[in-house]
Amino acid sequence: MVQQTMRRVLLALWNVYRFFTTFANIDGFKPAYVLEGWRPKADLVRWVLAELNPLIVEVDDILNGNDVGEAGRSTAEFINVLSNGCVRWSRHRLWKSAKGVDKVEAYATL
């Protein structure tokens, strides 16, 4: 059961990473393109960050209590949301041929 869960979660995370790197390499995206103090405008980006920031605090607290299993479950839920929601909803933004703010936001989020 643990191996199946790890495979499913790691495969989902790998797919997100692969999706990002494929398009980022095509467009020549570099993290330095994201300006310091950047604030997202797209609802999707704000939603993902609103999910991620509390997760970081939650997992840190959980790990301080030495509950690796619960930290893993919380992280797996976020990865599932990221892979099934964010990537699916970002595809059209990254498929555009023009490089613009919308693409940079999508890359910065992933």
C-alpha positions as a Markdown table, in Angstrom:
| # | Residue | x | y | z |
|---|---|---|---|---|
| 1 | Met | 0.0 | 0.0 | 0.0 |
| 2 | Val | 2.8 | 2.5 | 0.9 |
| 3 | Gln | 4.6 | 1.6 | -2.3 |
| 4 | Gln | 1.5 | 2.2 | -4.4 |
| 5 | Thr | 0.8 | 5.5 | -2.8 |
| 6 | Met | 4.4 | 6.6 | -3.2 |
| 7 | Arg | 4.4 | 5.6 | -6.9 |
| 8 | Arg | 1.1 | 7.4 | -7.5 |
| 9 | Val | 2.3 | 10.6 | -5.7 |
| 10 | Leu | 5.8 | 10.6 | -7.1 |
| 11 | Leu | 4.4 | 9.9 | -10.6 |
| 12 | Ala | 2.0 | 12.8 | -10.3 |
| 13 | Leu | 4.8 | 15.1 | -9.1 |
| 14 | Trp | 7.1 | 13.9 | -11.9 |
| 15 | Asn | 4.4 | 14.6 | -14.4 |
| 16 | Val | 4.0 | 18.1 | -13.1 |
| 17 | Tyr | 7.7 | 18.6 | -13.3 |
| 18 | Arg | 8.0 | 17.2 | -16.8 |
| 19 | Phe | 5.1 | 19.3 | -18.0 |
| 20 | Phe | 6.8 | 22.4 | -16.6 |
| 21 | Thr | 10.3 | 21.6 | -17.9 |
| 22 | Thr | 9.0 | 20.7 | -21.4 |
| 23 | Phe | 7.3 | 24.1 | -21.9 |
| 24 | Ala | 9.8 | 26.1 | -20.0 |
| 25 | Asn | 12.6 | 24.8 | -22.1 |
| 26 | Ile | 10.7 | 25.5 | -25.3 |
| 27 | Asp | 10.1 | 29.1 | -24.3 |
| 28 | Gly | 13.5 | 29.6 | -22.7 |
| 29 | Phe | 11.9 | 30.5 | -19.4 |
| 30 | Lys | 14.3 | 31.3 | -16.6 |
| 31 | Pro | 13.3 | 31.9 | -12.9 |
| 32 | Ala | 15.1 | 35.3 | -13.1 |
| 33 | Tyr | 12.3 | 36.4 | -15.5 |
| 34 | Val | 10.0 | 36.6 | -12.4 |
| 35 | Leu | 10.4 | 40.1 | -11.0 |
| 36 | Glu | 11.1 | 40.5 | -7.3 |
| 37 | Gly | 8.0 | 41.4 | -5.4 |
| 38 | Trp | 5.8 | 39.7 | -8.1 |
| 39 | Arg | 2.2 | 39.4 | -7.2 |
| 40 | Pro | 0.0 | 37.1 | -9.2 |
| 41 | Lys | -3.0 | 38.4 | -11.0 |
| 42 | Ala | -4.6 | 35.2 | -12.3 |
| 43 | Asp | -7.1 | 33.6 | -10.0 |
| 44 | Leu | -5.6 | 30.1 | -10.6 |
| 45 | Val | -2.2 | 31.3 | -9.5 |
| 46 | Arg | -3.6 | 33.0 | -6.4 |
| 47 | Trp | -5.6 | 29.8 | -5.6 |
| 48 | Val | -2.5 | 27.5 | -5.9 |
| 49 | Leu | -0.4 | 29.8 | -3.7 |
| 50 | Ala | -3.3 | 30.1 | -1.2 |
| 51 | Glu | -3.2 | 26.3 | -1.0 |
| 52 | Leu | 0.6 | 26.0 | -0.9 |
| 53 | Asn | 1.4 | 28.5 | 1.8 |
| 54 | Pro | -0.7 | 27.0 | 4.6 |
| 55 | Leu | 0.5 | 23.5 | 3.5 |
| 56 | Ile | 4.1 | 24.6 | 4.2 |
| 57 | Val | 3.3 | 25.7 | 7.7 |
| 58 | Glu | 1.1 | 22.6 | 8.3 |
| 59 | Val | 3.7 | 20.1 | 7.1 |
| 60 | Asp | 6.4 | 21.9 | 9.1 |
| 61 | Asp | 4.3 | 21.7 | 12.3 |
| 62 | Ile | 3.5 | 18.0 | 11.6 |
| 63 | Leu | 7.1 | 17.1 | 11.0 |
| 64 | Asn | 8.1 | 18.9 | 14.2 |
| 65 | Gly | 5.7 | 16.4 | 15.9 |
| 66 | Asn | 7.5 | 13.5 | 14.0 |
| 67 | Asp | 4.4 | 12.4 | 12.1 |
| 68 | Val | 5.9 | 11.7 | 8.7 |
| 69 | Gly | 2.8 | 9.8 | 7.5 |
| 70 | Glu | 0.5 | 12.7 | 8.1 |
| 71 | Ala | 2.9 | 15.1 | 6.5 |
| 72 | Gly | 3.1 | 12.8 | 3.5 |
| 73 | Arg | -0.7 | 12.6 | 3.2 |
| 74 | Ser | -1.0 | 16.4 | 3.3 |
| 75 | Thr | 1.7 | 16.8 | 0.7 |
| 76 | Ala | 0.1 | 14.1 | -1.5 |
| 77 | Glu | -3.2 | 15.9 | -1.4 |
| 78 | Phe | -1.6 | 19.1 | -2.6 |
| 79 | Ile | 0.3 | 17.3 | -5.3 |
| 80 | Asn | -3.0 | 15.7 | -6.5 |
| 81 | Val | -4.6 | 19.2 | -6.6 |
| 82 | Leu | -1.6 | 20.6 | -8.4 |
| 83 | Ser | -1.4 | 17.8 | -11.0 |
| 84 | Asn | -5.1 | 17.5 | -11.6 |
| 85 | Gly | -6.1 | 21.1 | -11.3 |
| 86 | Cys | -3.3 | 23.5 | -11.9 |
| 87 | Val | -1.6 | 21.7 | -14.7 |
| 88 | Arg | -4.9 | 21.0 | -16.5 |
| 89 | Trp | -6.0 | 24.6 | -16.2 |
| 90 | Ser | -2.6 | 26.0 | -17.2 |
| 91 | Arg | -2.2 | 24.0 | -20.4 |
| 92 | His | -3.9 | 26.6 | -22.6 |
| 93 | Arg | -1.8 | 29.4 | -21.0 |
| 94 | Leu | 1.5 | 27.6 | -21.9 |
| 95 | Trp | 0.3 | 26.5 | -25.4 |
| 96 | Lys | 0.1 | 30.1 | -26.5 |
| 97 | Ser | 2.9 | 31.0 | -28.9 |
| 98 | Ala | 3.3 | 34.5 | -27.5 |
| 99 | Lys | 5.4 | 35.1 | -24.4 |
| 100 | Gly | 3.6 | 37.3 | -22.0 |
| 101 | Val | 2.7 | 37.9 | -18.3 |
| 102 | Asp | 0.2 | 35.0 | -18.4 |
| 103 | Lys | 2.9 | 32.5 | -19.3 |
| 104 | Val | 5.4 | 33.9 | -16.8 |
| 105 | Glu | 2.7 | 33.6 | -14.1 |
| 106 | Ala | 2.0 | 30.0 | -15.0 |
| 107 | Tyr | 5.7 | 29.1 | -15.0 |
| 108 | Ala | 6.3 | 30.9 | -11.8 |
| 109 | Thr | 3.5 | 29.0 | -10.1 |
| 110 | Leu | 4.7 | 25.6 | -11.3 |
